[in-house]
Amino acid sequence: MVDTTKIADGIDGLADRQLQAGGMKLTAGSIIAIFAFLSTVGSGLYGGLLMWQKIEEVAGLDLQEYQTQMELMDANIQQTMDYTREIKTGLRDDILSIERQADRVEDMVRKSEDNVREMIDKAEVRFENQRERVRVSQSGEMKELEDKLTKKLQRALDNPLAD
């Protein structure tokens, strides 16, 4: 079995113990502080080195190539905008042309409608005149037929033995 009291007594005395290195007496706490200081300085130097590498990388970029690419993109954007304007103008012209054609067709339909109405009116007048003529003709023929029948009937009544 392990005696924990002895371990605890050994730990309590650890803070008071001193080590001698290079002619200096160091305690455990000062050794830890020196280690922390050295690791901080080392990681700061490493971070600085990485930052230096990034700066060198950025400084070594070919900015002329990026400028050329930006100019090409600007030219492409301008061409796209010009093309869009042309399409817009073309569509507007097409719409105006379609509206003019629709107006012309509408005018033609109105004229045709007026012509058809006029033709219907003329036809109605002609039909009415024709009906009137037929009625007058039929009326005259009926009168003539009635007169003939009346005469025949009168003759038959006057002379039942004739004919």
LINPELIN-V7887 format. One record per residue. N is the residue number from 0. PHI is phi as a letter, one per 40 degrees, with the letter a starting at -180 (none if undefined). Layout:
n=[N,N]
phi=[PHI,PHI]
//
This chain:
n=[0,1,2,3,4,5,6,7,8,9,10,11,12,13,14,15,16,17,18,19,20,21,22,23,24,25,26,27,28,29,30,31,32,33,34,35,36,37,38,39,40,41,42,43,44,45,46,47,48,49,50,51,52,53,54,55,56,57,58,59,60,61,62,63,64,65,66,67,68,69,70,71,72,73,74,75,76,77,78,79,80,81,82,83,84,85,86,87,88,89,90,91,92,93,94,95,96,97,98,99,100,101,102,103,104,105,106,107,108,109,110,111,112,113,114,115,116,117,118,119,120,121,122,123,124,125,126,127,128,129,130,131,132,133,134,135,136,137,138,139,140,141,142,143,144,145,146,147,148,149,150,151,152,153,154,155,156,157,158,159,160,161,162]
phi=[none,c,c,c,c,c,c,c,c,c,c,c,c,c,c,c,c,b,b,b,a,g,g,b,b,b,c,c,c,c,c,c,c,c,c,c,c,c,c,c,c,c,c,c,c,c,c,c,c,c,c,c,c,c,c,c,c,c,c,c,c,c,c,c,c,c,c,c,c,c,c,c,c,c,c,c,c,c,c,c,c,c,c,c,c,c,c,c,c,c,c,c,c,c,c,c,c,c,c,c,c,c,c,c,c,c,c,c,c,c,c,c,c,c,c,c,c,c,c,c,c,c,c,c,c,c,c,c,c,c,c,c,c,c,c,c,c,c,c,c,c,c,c,c,c,c,c,c,c,c,c,c,c,c,c,c,c,c,b,c,c,c,f]
//
